[in-house]
Amino acid sequence: MSDYNKGLFKNWVPKPVQLLLILIFTFVIMSVNPVNMGNISMMVGDLGTMSEYLMMANFASFIGMATTMPLVLRVKMRFRTKEIMIVSLAVTALLSFVIGTTAVPEIIVAASFLMGFFKMFMMMEFILPLMFILSPDGKRGKFYAVFYPFSIIAGNIAGYYLAKLAYHTTWQYPHLLTAGLCLILIMIVVIFQHNQRFARKMPFSQIDWLSIVLFAATFMFMAFFLSFGKTLNWFESQNIRISFWGTLISFVLLALRQLTLRRSYVSFGIFTKSNVQSGLLMLLFTGVFLGAGSLQNTYTIGILGYDMVTNASLNLMTVPGVVLAGVVAFLWFKNERPLKMFIFSGFAAFFLNTVMMYFMMVPELNYESWLLPMILKGYGLGALFIAVWFYILDKLEMEEMLQAIGLVLVFRSFVATAVFSSFFSWLQYQFQWQSVNNLAVYMDGNLMSPQAALAGYKNIQLNAILVANKKIYGLISIAGIGMMIYVLQHHFGKLRFTRFRWTKARFNGSKRRRQANKEILRKRVKELEDAAGSFL
């Protein structure tokens, strides 16, 4: 028997059971989150803290996942699969228990970062087998077409049922349930997974831990800056100024540190490639639409009065759109068609969703009216996550990809979304007060009873929120047109002006043929002259 085993389970486990276990583990690991976005309102009310701490905790989990990426291969070469899974699941169970029992928001943020850190180790253990199962020919596009819809749908379904569970019990109960599930998975790992190594044991001494600290510090400072900026009035606050300079200094030190290392922790070399630059720009475009999710929550909770379960159920409406995006992507990559129109369809779907949201900003709205815009949102999310991610990492070597994928991941999941969420939150506040001032002109408290004045003030606030959201959705719609134009004119790695170059080549070819014909005719004339001379 070989000392190495590229699989996950023992040899006596039947293949169908192995596939079932892979799906179960993948679904549970995808669903494990330190902060469920649907439960934030309950956590804020129960803990008596600001929602910005919980938003920062959500960002911290993505930062932890990105910090792990350059270490994944080295850890997999150093430890056995069973060891990685048992330690990661045990730490996740402990941290879930801590989050569910603590009342200190800083501890929740720290635990969220560590949960994201160990979650990526577990995910990679099952992503690699799934990649070979779904795409045995090595084509990443077909794998992304199945994996990303599965991960998005799993997160939405788990978010809905965890919100429903918290609504009928307490917000702590889902975290305790997550801890219990992790312990059950540990028992399954002990029974079914083998205890062999994936490959030759590699040393752990070549990892630069200082780079890991600088990487995490850079984006944690940024998370504080973007989460608390509006609340602390941006640069009027000393903490915001510290977080801003902390972000810049940590990033500069990280970049300088990589120049002195023989084996760099992260690589900035791929960011000179045109496809990576264009892909990051399109991820930034995607962040504009994802950042608008805060406007939707403000509308559904503040205007329509949805409870947390009803609000979470809106995400289930995106499932048909995500499935459709996965099917289209699979057929697209199977037929090896160019990415341009598929990416364009994703931005077009987000654009139509934004336009519909613009017209849906009314005081009362039927629940069924959400179906079409949410399906469009799901399609846009699935299409862009699949296609843009494939475009960025296409034609990259494995070593380059592993060294830079952490930066790309944190840019997609944290930076792009957080920047525009923070910007739209500030913009909505400005537009809302502007609308209040405009509407207050038509009210005179001296001519109204106190009760009528208070009722009128409530109506003014609701209408101000609607007007502010409408303005922002209008600006996003205008920006969406520019995004679609950019996609249509982008070359996506193909040569431009092919017709002109082909015409020039054809002209040159015709010229060469004429010269060749003249040379042949000259030789034949010479031969005839020689023959005539010899005859005479």
N, C-alpha and C positions, 0 to 999 in steps of 0.2 A: 504494500500500500504506500502511495506517495506521501511524503511529508507535507505537501502543500495541497490545499483544496480551495479552488476558486468559487465553490458554491457556498451556501449558507447553512444547509441542514445535513444531518447524518444520512448515510447511504440507505438505511432501511426505510426512510420516510418516502412514501409514494409521491410521484411527480405531481398529481393533482392536489395532494395535500400541501406540498411545497408552494405551489402557485397560490392556493387559498391563504396560506400563512403570510406570504409576501403581500397580498392585497390587504389583509387585516392589519398587519404591522404598518404598511404604508399609510392606510387611512387613519389609523390612530395617531401615528407620529405627525401627520399633516394637521390633525385636528388639535394637537396639544399646543396651546398658546398661553402665555403668562397672563395676558389681559384679554378677555373677550370684549370686543368693542360694543356689543349689545348690552353689556352689564355695567358700563361705565357710570351711567346715571345712578344706579343703585350703590355702587362703590363710593361715589362722591358723597351721596347723602348719608351713608352709614359711617364712613371714615371721617367725614367732616373736613375733607381736604379739597384742594383745587383739582379740577379735571386735567390741568396741564401736566401734573405728575403722572397720571395714567396714560396720557398721550405720549409722554416721554418714555414710559415703560414699554409701550408698544413699539416705539422706534428702537429702543434699546435691544429688543429681541432680534430685530433685523440686523442691527450692528453686530450682535454676538454671532449670528449666522455667517455674516461676511468675514468676521475675524477668523472663523474656523477654516474657511476654504483653503488657504495655502497650506494648512496643516493636515488636511484630510488624508492625502496619499502617504505622508510620512507616518501618521498614526496607524494607518491600515497596514503598513509594512512592519511596524514595530510591535503591534499587539494582535492577539487573536480576535476573530469576529465575536466570539462569545464574551471575551473580556470587555471589548468596546461596548457591546449592547448592555451587559449587566451594569457596568459602571454608569453609562449614560442614563439608563432607565432609573437606576437608584437615585442619582443626583436629581433627575427631573421630578421624581416622586417627592423627594425631600423639599425641593424648591416650591413645588405646587402646594405642599402642606404649609410651608412658611408663608406664602402669599395669602393663603386662605385663613391664616390665623393672626397675622400681624396687623397692626394699625399704623405703622410707620411708612409713609410713602417712599422714602429713600430706600428702604429695604426692598420694597416692591420693584423699584427701578433696577437695583443691583441683581435681584433674583431673576428678573426678566432677561437681563443681559446674559447671565450664566445659562438660563434655560435655552436661549437661542444658540449659545455656544455649543452645548452638548446635543441639541436637536439636530444640528447639521451632521454630526458624526453618525447619528442613527439613520438619517435620511440617505446619506451616501451609501450605507451598507445595503440598502434596498433599491436605490436608483440604478446602481450599476447592473445588478441582475435583470431589472426591468428593461434596461436599455438593450441588453442582448436578447431578451425575449421578444420585445416589440419590434426591434430593428436588427435582426441577425446579420443583415448586409452592411451594417455600420453607418447607415444614413441617419444622421441625427434629426433631420427634419421630420421623419415619420414618428420618431420617438417623442419629440416635442409636441406633435399633433395629438398624441394620446395622453402624455404625462401632464401637461399644463391644464387641459380641461379637467382631468381627474383631480388635480390638486386644488383648483379653484372651486369645483363643485363640492369636494370634501370639506373645504373650509366654510363654504356657505351653509351646507347642511348641518355641520357641527355647530356653527355659530347660532343657527336658529334653535336647535334643540337645547343647547346650553343656556341660551337666553330664556327659553320656556321653562327649563328646570329652575333657573335662578328666580324667575318670576313667581313660581309656585312654592319656592322654599326660601333660600337666601343666596346672595352672591357667593358666599363661601363654599356652598355645597358643590358646585361644579369643580372647584379646585381640589376638594377632598376626593371627589369621584375620579378626577384625573390621576391623583396619587395612587388610588386603589387600582386603576387600570394598569398603571406602570408596574405595580407589584405583580399583577397577574401575568403581564407580558414577560417579566423576569422568570417566572416559573416555566412559561412556554419555552423561553430561550434555553434554560437549563435542560429541559427534556429533549428538544428537537434539534438544537444547533450543535454543530460539530466543534471540536476543540483543536482544530489544526490551523496552521498559519496560511495566510493568503499567498505569501511569497517569502523570499529570503529576508531574515530579520535585519533591519537597518538600525543604525544608532540614532539616538535622540539628541545627540550633543550638537548637531549642526543647526539647530533651530535658534534663531535670534529672538530671544524673549523681549528684548528692548523694543524691537520693531513691532511686536504684537501690542505692547503697552502703548506705544505712540499711535498706532493705527486705531486702537479702541478709544484712546483719549481724544483724537481728532474728531471723531464722529459723535462721541458722547458730549463733548463741548458744543458741537453743532446742534445736537438734539435739544440741549437745554436752551440754546439761543433761539431756535425756531419754535419751541414749545411755549416758552415764557415771554417771548418778545413783546407781544401785544399787551399781556397782563401787567408786565413791569415797565411798560412805556419805553421799550427799546433802549436806546443808549442813555436815557436818563437814569437807568439803574446801574449800579456798580456791578452787580452780578452778571448782567447782560454784557457789559464791557469786558469783564473777565472771561466770559465764555467765548466772546468774539476773538479776543487776542489769543486765548488758549487754543482755539481751532487753528488759527493761522500759524502759531509757533509750533504746535505739535505736527502739523502737516509738513512744514518746512524741515523740521528735524527728521521726520520720517523719510522724506525724499533724500536728504543729505546722507542719512544712514545707509540707504540702499546703494549709494555710490561706493561705500567703503567695504561692502560685503562681497565675498566670492559667490555665495549663494543667497541672493536677495529674497526677502520675505514677500514683497510685492514687486511687480515689474510695471514700469511706466512706458516700456518700449512700444507696446501695442497701440498706445494712444496716438502714435504718429501715423497709423494706418488710416486710410480714408474711410474704409467701411466702419471702423470702430468710431471714428469721429461723427460720421453721419448717423450711425446707430444710436449713439448717446444723445445726439440732438433729437432724434425721434422719440427716445425714451423720455426726454424732457418734455416734448410735446404731449406724450401720454400722461405725464404727471399733471399737466394742466387740467385734463378731464378727470383724473382720479382725485385731484385736490378739490374739485367741485363737489365731492361727496359730502363735505361738511355743510355746504349750502342745502343739500337735500335733507340732511338730518335736522337742520334748523327749521326747515319748512314743515317736515312731517311731525316733529315733536312740538315746535313752538306755535305753528298755525293750525295744523290739522288735529293735533292732540293725540297722536298715536302713542300707544304704550310700547314698551320695549319689545314685546313679542311680535306685535303687528309690524313694527318698524323693521325687525330682523327678517320677517317673512318676505319683505320686498326683495331681499337678496336671492330668495329662492326663484323669483321670476326671471333672474338672469340665467338660470340653468339651461333653458332651451337655446338661448343665444350662444352660450359657451359650447354646448354640444354641437351646434351648427358650425361654429368656427373650427372645432376640432375635425369634423368630417370634411369640411372644405379644405382645411390645411393638409390633411392626410392625402386626399386626392391630388391636391396641388403639388405636393412634394413627390408623390408617386409618379406623376406625369412629368416631373422636372420642369415646371413652368417658371417663368421669371417672377420674382417676388413683388415687383412694383404694384401691380393691380391688387394683389392680395393685401398688401399693407395699406394701399389707398382705400380699400373697402373697410378696413378697420377704423381708419380716421373718419371715413364717411359715416359709419354707424355711430361713432361718438358725436359727430357733428349733428346728425339728425336727432340724437338723444338730447343734446343741448338745446336745439331749437324747440323741441317739444316741451322741455322743462321751462323754457322761456314763456311759452303760452299757458303752461299749467300753473303759474304763480297766481292763484286765485284763493279767496278765503275758504271755499268749500270745493272738494274734489271727490269724485267717486273712486273707490278702491280699485275697481277694474280698469280705470284709466291708466294705471301704472304698468300694465302688462307690456304694451308695445315699447315704450321707452326703456324699460328694464331689459327686454330681450335685445334691443339694439345695444344697450350698454354691455350686456354679456358678450355679444358677438364682437364688439370692438375690443373689449378687454382680452378675450381669448385670442383673437387674430393678432393683435399687436404684441402680446406676450410671446406668442409662438414665433411670429415672423421676424420681429426686430431682434429678439434674442438670437435666433438662428443667423441673421445677417451679421450681427456683431462678432459672433464666435466662428463664423465660417472661415475656412482656410487657415485657421490658427493651429500651430503645433500644440500638442498636449501640454508640454512644459510651460509654454507661454500662457495658455489658457488657464492653467491651475494657478499661476502666479498673479494673474490679473483679474480672475473671475470674482475675487472678493470685492475689488473696487467697483466692478461693473454691477455686482449684485447690490451693494449698498447704495449705489447711485440710483438703480431702478426702484428698489423697494423702500428706500428711505429718503434720499436727497430730493429726487424729482417730486415725490408726493408731498413731503414735508414743506418744501419751499413754497409751493403753490397753496397748500392748505393754510399756512401761516399768512401768506399774502392775501388770500381771499378773505380770511377772517378779519384782517385789518381793514381791507377795503369795504367789507360789509359794514363794519362799525362806522366808518366814515360816511358811507352812503346813507346809513340808517339815521344818523344824526342830522344829515342834510335834509332828509325827507321829513323828519320831525319838525325842523325849523320851518320848512315850507308849508306843512299842514297846520301848524299851530297858528299861522296867520289868520285862519278862518274861524278861530275859536276865541271867545271872550269870556273869561271866568267871571266877570262882574255881572253878566247877563244870564248866568247858569247857576243852578243849585250845585252844592258840593258833590252830590251823588251823580248828577249828570256830567259834571266836569271829570270825575274819576272814570266814569264809563267812557267818556270821550277820549280820555288819555289812553285807555287800553286799546281802543280802536285805532288811535293814531300810531301806537307802537306796532300793532299787527300790520297795518298798512305800510308802515315804514320798512318793516322786514321784507314784505312782499316787493316793494319798490326796489330796495337794495339788491335783493336776489335777482330781480328781473334785469337790473342794470348789469350785474356781473355775468349772468348767463348771456346777455347780449354781447358783451365784450368777448366772452369765450367763443361765441359763434363766429364773430368776425375773425378772431385768431384762428379758428378751425379752418376757415377758407384759405388763409395763408398757409396752414400746414398741408392741406391737400394739394395746393399749387406746388409747394416744395417737393412733395412726393412725386408728383407727375413730371416735374422737370429733372428729378435726380436720375443719374445714370445707373445706379446700383451695380457698379463694377463693369459695365459694358462700355465699349468704345462708342463715342459719338460720331456723327457725320459719316456713317458707314457708306451712305450712298455716294458722297463726294469722294471718299477714298477709293471706292470700287470703280467709279467713273475714271478717276485718275489712273488707276491700275489698268483699266481696260484701254485707255488712250495710250499708255506706255507700252502695253502689250501689242496694240495695233502698230505702233511706231517700230517696235522691234521686228514684228513680222515683215513690215515693208522693207526694212533694212536687210533682213535675211533673204527676201525674194530678190532684191537688187544684187546681193552678193552672189546668189545662185545664177542669176541671169548673166552677170559679169563673167563668172567662171565658164558658163556655156559658150558665151561669145568668144572667150579666149581659146577654148577648145576648138571651136569652128575655125578660128583664124590659124591656129597651129596646123589643123588638118589641111586647110586650103594651102598653107605655105608648103607643107610637105608634098602635097599633090603637084603643085606647080614646080 
